[in-house]
Amino acid sequence: MMRIIVVGAGIVGLSVAYEALRNGASVTIVDRNPAGDKASHGNAGGIAVTEVIPASIPGLWKKVPVWMLDPLGPLSLRTAYTPRLLPWLLNFARAGTASEVRRISTALAAINGRVYDDLIPLFTQVGLADDLFRKGALTVYESENGLGNDRHEWDAKRALGVEVQELTAAQIRGMEPALSPVVKNGVFTPQWSHIADPKKVVDVLRGWLLANGAEIVRGQADRLVPISDGAKVVLNGGSEVTGRKVVVAAGAWSGRIASQLGDRVLLESERGYNTTIAAPGIALEREVIFADRKFVATPLSIGLRIGGAAEFGGLEAAPNYARAKALVKLAKYYFPEMREEGGVEWSGHRPATPDSLPVIGRSGPSSNIIYAFGHGHLGLTQGPTTGKLVGDLLLGRKPPIDLAPFSVARFSLKKGTFHESLSSEARTWPPNGEPSELVDDQ
């Protein structure tokens, strides 16, 4: 029986473990705090299959200075960390050319197009079928011109198979009466869905794995060492766990392991914030995305979760919970009847790559080490599908989609599409208007 070691007990790591276990492998999961708080617990709960446009797009740089002037705005770079962030930022800019956006969007559409095929069977098997709500999502605008300015992006999504329904203010409030008249128009995306509670999903899946024979080792993975017939994980303190295959699914911490192996990885923590209000005094049927202010509100079983923000300051910086408070104030603007009392604040590290694509595939130094990290805002969305894809690699099967765009090797290329310099082509996409940037959808 093949022994698989999975480093990381978030939604991606657990999904990999699930796929390996159900295909007959012996599975050991290594995590420094297997049941502890992680990005998989505190996301906004969206199954964001319609998010097929990368974060970096032509014209985005024009808006960044405006955001940076607001100390509690949607984007923040901690000054002391900025020099270390420069390589990531440079590649983020390079990923925003017209040709790169097309290439990346095609890859995102390929993986997102499989999400329900992989997620629903997993949820059904482990007892979470009733925790998925396929009610779509609303993206709303407070400006009459907002939707018009973004129509090119919605058209691009349509071309990639996303169903888009444009709505008037009256139609939106007919769907979500709690929204204030500040909303002028918006878009309904019926393919989107949300779950009851992200933490419950992780807890139930972890419990199912343990009940079905998986082993969990509590410890921090300091190093991976390729050996002739597999790889070994060296834990903090010196103990070792050896397997035929090792999967690195440690979220924002994965870059350190990959770099230690010799793979160049551009991976940063994009810290997000949210507040969950147990008794908000309003009711929502579905996730609402606020396009102008770059945050979301999701009705979970544990309350209304208001989340967003993108803060780059590394893995060691203390969280700034003023950002979570600012998001609640913004939500009050849209939901005037909402009660703010009793909110529970949270912050977590999203593992972000500059091109918005996860890293899925084999390590350069060893084919026995496989990467599964860097999902950014889409870890919950893409987790079960990543598990399927990695399962195919573990078992020698051909994956159903091309994994070349997700390879770690893309960060080491000296020339080529990902590292092409900015050019006039960045001004040719989209054909009209200014692009809008992604919000925290999950």
C-alpha positions in Angstrom: 0.0 0.0 0.0 1.4 3.4 -1.0 2.0 5.8 1.9 1.1 9.4 1.1 2.2 12.2 3.4 0.1 15.4 3.1 1.7 18.5 4.7 -1.2 20.8 5.7 -4.7 20.2 7.1 -6.6 23.0 5.4 -9.3 22.4 2.9 -6.8 21.7 0.1 -4.7 19.3 2.1 -7.7 17.5 3.5 -9.2 17.2 -0.1 -5.9 15.6 -1.3 -6.0 13.2 1.7 -9.6 12.3 0.9 -8.8 11.5 -2.7 -5.7 9.5 -1.8 -7.5 7.5 0.9 -10.5 6.6 -1.2 -8.1 5.3 -3.8 -6.5 2.9 -1.4 -3.5 4.7 -0.2 -2.2 4.9 3.4 -2.5 8.6 4.4 -0.7 10.6 7.0 -1.5 14.3 7.4 1.1 16.6 9.0 0.1 19.9 10.5 1.5 22.0 13.4 -2.1 22.6 14.6 -4.4 20.2 12.7 -7.7 21.4 14.2 -6.5 25.0 14.7 -7.5 28.2 13.0 -6.4 28.6 9.4 -7.6 30.3 6.2 -10.0 27.4 5.5 -11.9 28.3 8.7 -12.4 32.0 8.2 -13.1 32.5 4.5 -16.4 34.0 3.3 -17.9 30.7 2.4 -18.4 31.3 -1.3 -18.1 28.6 -4.0 -16.9 31.2 -6.5 -16.9 29.3 -9.7 -17.5 32.5 -11.7 -14.2 34.0 -10.6 -12.3 33.3 -13.8 -10.5 36.7 -14.3 -7.1 37.1 -12.5 -6.6 39.9 -10.0 -4.0 41.6 -12.2 -5.6 43.1 -15.3 -4.7 46.0 -17.7 -5.4 49.3 -16.1 -5.4 48.1 -12.5 -2.3 50.1 -11.6 -4.3 53.3 -12.1 -6.5 52.5 -9.1 -3.8 51.3 -6.7 -2.6 54.8 -5.6 -6.1 55.8 -4.7 -6.6 52.7 -2.6 -3.3 53.2 -0.9 -4.2 56.7 0.3 -7.0 55.2 2.4 -5.4 53.6 5.5 -8.4 51.3 5.8 -9.1 50.9 2.1 -9.3 47.6 0.2 -5.5 47.3 -0.4 -2.6 47.8 2.0 1.2 47.2 1.9 3.0 47.4 5.1 6.0 49.7 4.5 8.6 47.6 6.2 7.7 44.6 4.1 7.5 46.3 0.7 11.2 45.6 -0.3 10.6 41.9 0.1 7.4 42.1 -1.8 8.9 43.8 -4.9 9.6 40.6 -6.9 6.0 39.5 -6.4 4.7 42.9 -7.3 6.8 43.0 -10.5 5.4 39.7 -11.6 1.9 40.7 -10.6 2.2 43.7 -13.0 3.6 41.4 -15.7 0.6 39.1 -15.3 -1.7 41.9 -16.2 -1.0 42.1 -19.9 -3.8 41.3 -22.3 -2.3 38.0 -23.5 -1.6 36.9 -19.9 -5.1 37.7 -18.8 -6.5 35.6 -21.6 -4.1 32.7 -20.8 -4.8 32.8 -17.0 -8.5 33.2 -17.5 -8.6 30.1 -19.7 -6.7 28.1 -17.0 -9.0 29.4 -14.2 -12.1 28.5 -16.2 -10.8 25.0 -16.8 -10.3 24.3 -13.1 -13.5 26.1 -11.9 -15.5 24.3 -14.6 -14.9 21.1 -12.7 -15.7 22.4 -9.2 -19.2 21.0 -8.7 -18.3 17.6 -10.3 -15.7 17.2 -7.5 -17.2 19.1 -4.6 -20.7 17.6 -4.6 -19.6 13.9 -4.4 -17.1 14.8 -1.6 -19.7 16.7 0.4 -22.2 13.9 -0.1 -19.8 11.2 1.0 -18.7 13.0 4.2 -22.2 14.2 5.3 -22.1 17.8 4.1 -24.7 17.6 1.3 -27.1 19.9 3.1 -24.5 22.5 3.8 -24.2 23.7 0.2 -26.7 26.4 -0.9 -26.9 26.9 -4.7 -28.6 30.3 -4.7 -26.2 32.3 -6.8 -24.6 35.6 -5.8 -25.3 39.3 -6.3 -22.7 41.8 -7.3 -24.0 45.2 -6.6 -23.0 48.8 -7.6 -23.7 52.1 -5.9 -22.8 54.0 -9.0 -25.1 54.3 -12.1 -22.0 53.9 -14.2 -20.4 51.1 -12.2 -22.0 48.2 -14.1 -21.4 49.9 -17.4 -17.7 50.4 -16.7 -17.4 46.7 -15.8 -19.5 45.3 -18.6 -16.4 44.3 -20.6 -15.3 42.1 -17.7 -18.7 40.5 -17.4 -18.6 39.9 -21.2 -15.3 38.2 -20.8 -16.7 36.0 -18.1 -19.7 35.1 -20.4 -17.3 34.0 -23.1 -15.8 31.6 -20.6 -19.1 30.0 -19.7 -20.2 32.2 -16.8 -24.0 32.9 -16.7 -24.5 36.6 -16.1 -27.9 38.4 -15.5 -27.9 42.2 -15.3 -30.4 43.6 -12.8 -32.0 46.9 -12.0 -32.1 48.3 -8.4 -35.7 47.2 -8.0 -34.9 43.6 -9.1 -32.0 43.5 -6.7 -34.0 44.6 -3.8 -36.7 42.2 -4.7 -34.1 39.4 -4.2 -32.4 41.0 -1.1 -34.8 43.5 0.6 -32.2 44.3 3.3 -30.2 46.3 0.8 -30.5 50.1 0.9 -31.4 52.4 -2.0 -27.7 53.2 -2.4 -27.6 50.2 -4.7 -28.3 51.3 -8.3 -27.8 48.1 -10.3 -26.0 44.8 -10.4 -25.4 41.4 -11.7 -26.8 38.0 -10.6 -24.5 35.0 -11.2 -26.6 31.8 -10.6 -23.6 29.4 -10.8 -22.1 30.8 -7.6 -23.1 29.1 -4.3 -22.2 29.3 -0.6 -21.8 27.0 2.3 -23.2 27.0 5.8 -19.9 27.3 7.7 -16.4 27.0 6.4 -15.0 25.7 9.7 -17.7 23.0 9.9 -16.6 21.8 6.4 -13.0 21.4 7.5 -13.9 19.8 10.8 -16.3 17.3 9.3 -13.9 16.4 6.5 -11.0 15.9 9.0 -13.2 13.8 11.2 -14.3 11.6 8.2 -10.6 11.1 7.3 -9.7 10.0 10.8 -12.7 7.7 11.0 -11.7 6.0 7.7 -8.1 5.3 8.5 -6.1 8.5 8.0 -3.4 9.4 10.5 -2.7 12.9 11.7 0.7 13.9 13.0 0.9 17.1 15.0 4.2 18.9 14.1 5.7 21.7 12.0 7.3 20.5 8.8 10.7 22.2 8.6 12.2 20.4 5.6 11.4 17.9 2.9 14.2 15.6 1.8 13.9 13.6 -1.4 15.1 10.0 -1.1 15.5 7.2 -3.6 12.0 5.7 -3.2 10.0 8.7 -1.9 10.6 11.6 0.4 10.8 12.3 4.1 9.3 15.2 6.1 11.6 16.5 8.8 9.6 18.0 11.7 10.7 20.7 14.1 12.5 18.8 16.8 14.1 16.3 14.5 11.6 13.6 14.1 10.8 12.3 10.6 7.8 11.0 8.6 8.6 9.1 5.4 6.3 8.3 2.5 6.3 7.2 -1.1 4.8 10.5 -2.1 4.6 13.8 -0.2 2.1 16.6 -1.1 2.8 20.1 0.1 -0.5 21.8 0.8 0.5 24.2 3.6 -1.2 27.3 2.3 0.8 30.5 2.7 3.6 28.7 4.4 4.2 26.4 1.4 6.6 28.7 -0.3 9.2 28.3 2.4 9.2 24.5 2.0 9.3 24.7 -1.8 12.2 27.2 -1.7 14.1 25.0 0.7 13.8 22.2 -1.9 15.2 24.5 -4.6 12.0 25.5 -6.4 11.6 29.2 -6.9 8.1 30.2 -5.7 6.4 33.6 -5.8 3.9 33.2 -2.9 2.8 35.8 -0.5 0.3 36.1 2.3 -2.6 38.3 1.2 -4.1 38.8 4.6 -7.9 39.1 4.7 -10.2 40.2 7.5 -13.8 39.6 8.4 -16.4 39.9 11.2 -19.2 37.4 11.8 -22.3 38.8 13.5 -24.4 36.1 15.1 -27.6 38.2 15.2 -27.4 40.9 12.5 -31.1 41.7 12.5 -31.3 41.3 8.7 -31.7 38.3 6.4 -29.8 37.4 3.2 -30.5 34.5 0.9 -27.2 34.5 -0.9 -23.7 36.1 -0.9 -23.6 39.7 -1.9 -20.5 41.2 -3.5 -20.0 45.0 -3.2 -18.1 45.9 -6.4 -17.4 49.5 -5.5 -16.0 48.9 -2.0 -14.4 45.4 -2.6 -16.0 43.4 0.2 -18.6 40.7 0.6 -21.4 39.6 3.0 -22.4 36.0 3.3 -25.3 34.5 5.3 -23.7 31.6 7.2 -25.4 29.3 9.7 -23.3 31.0 12.4 -24.3 34.5 11.4 -23.6 37.2 8.8 -20.0 37.2 7.7 -18.6 40.5 6.4 -15.2 40.1 4.8 -12.6 41.5 2.5 -9.4 43.6 2.3 -6.0 42.6 0.9 -3.1 43.4 3.1 0.5 42.5 2.2 2.8 42.4 5.2 4.2 38.9 5.4 3.4 36.0 7.7 4.8 37.4 10.9 3.1 40.8 11.1 0.4 41.2 13.7 -3.2 41.7 12.3 -4.7 45.1 12.2 -8.3 44.5 13.2 -9.3 48.1 12.4 -9.7 46.7 8.9 -12.4 44.3 10.1 -14.2 47.2 11.9 -14.0 49.3 8.8 -15.7 46.6 6.8 -18.6 46.4 9.2 -19.0 50.2 8.9 -19.2 49.8 5.1 -21.7 47.1 5.4 -23.9 49.3 7.6 -24.0 51.7 4.6 -25.6 49.0 2.5 -27.6 47.4 5.2 -29.0 50.3 7.3 -31.0 47.9 9.6 -28.1 45.7 10.4 -27.0 45.4 14.0 -23.3 45.6 14.6 -23.2 44.2 18.2 -21.6 40.9 19.1 -19.3 40.6 16.0 -16.4 38.2 16.1 -13.4 39.4 14.2 -11.0 37.2 12.3 -7.9 37.5 10.2 -6.1 34.9 8.0 -3.4 34.4 5.4 -4.5 33.8 1.9 -1.7 32.1 -0.2 -1.4 34.4 -3.2 0.5 34.0 -6.4 1.1 37.0 -8.7 -0.8 35.4 -11.6 -3.8 34.2 -9.5 -3.2 30.6 -10.4 -2.5 27.9 -7.8 0.6 25.8 -7.9 -0.5 22.2 -8.7 2.1 19.7 -10.0 5.4 18.0 -9.3 8.4 19.6 -7.6 11.4 20.2 -9.8 13.9 18.3 -7.6 11.7 15.2 -7.1 8.7 13.7 -8.9 7.7 12.2 -5.5 6.9 15.6 -4.1 3.8 17.3 -5.4 2.6 20.9 -4.8 -1.0 21.9 -4.1 -1.0 25.5 -2.8 -1.4 29.1 -3.8 -5.2 29.2 -4.3 -5.6 32.8 -3.0 -9.3 33.7 -2.7 -10.4 30.3 -4.2 -9.1 27.7 -1.8 -12.6 26.5 -0.7 -13.8 26.7 -4.3 -10.9 24.8 -5.8 -10.0 22.5 -2.9 -11.9 19.3 -3.9 -10.9 19.7 -7.5 -7.2 20.2 -6.5 -7.6 17.0 -4.5 -8.8 15.2 -7.6 -6.0 16.5 -9.8 -3.3 15.7 -7.3 -4.9 12.3 -6.8 -4.4 11.7 -10.5 -0.7 12.6 -10.2 -0.3 10.4 -7.2 -1.8 7.4 -8.9 -0.3 7.8 -12.4 -3.5 8.9 -14.1 -3.8 11.6 -16.7 -5.5 14.7 -15.2 -8.6 15.9 -16.9 -7.2 19.4 -17.5 -3.8 20.6 -18.6 -1.7 21.3 -15.5 1.1 23.2 -17.4 -0.3 26.6 -16.4 -0.2 25.6 -12.7 3.4 24.3 -12.7 5.9 25.7 -10.2 8.4 26.0 -13.1 6.6 29.1 -14.3 8.3 31.2 -11.6 11.8 30.2 -12.8 11.3 31.1 -16.5 13.7 33.8 -17.7 11.6 34.5 -20.7 8.1 33.7 -21.9 4.6 34.8 -21.5 4.5 35.0 -17.7 7.6 37.1 -17.6 7.0 39.2 -20.7 7.5 42.9 -20.1 4.6 45.4 -20.0 3.8 46.7 -23.4 1.2 48.6 -25.4 -0.8 45.4 -25.6 -1.9 46.1 -22.0 -4.0 48.9 -23.5 -5.8 46.7 -25.9 -7.8 44.7 -23.3 -10.6 45.2 -22.6 -11.8 47.0 -25.7 -13.8 49.6 -23.8 -13.8 51.0 -20.3 -11.8 50.4 -17.2 -11.4 46.9 -15.6 -12.7 46.2 -12.2 -10.6 44.2 -9.7 -11.5 41.0 -7.8 -13.0 41.2 -4.3 -12.7 38.7 -1.5 -15.2 36.2 -2.8 -14.2 33.4 -0.5 
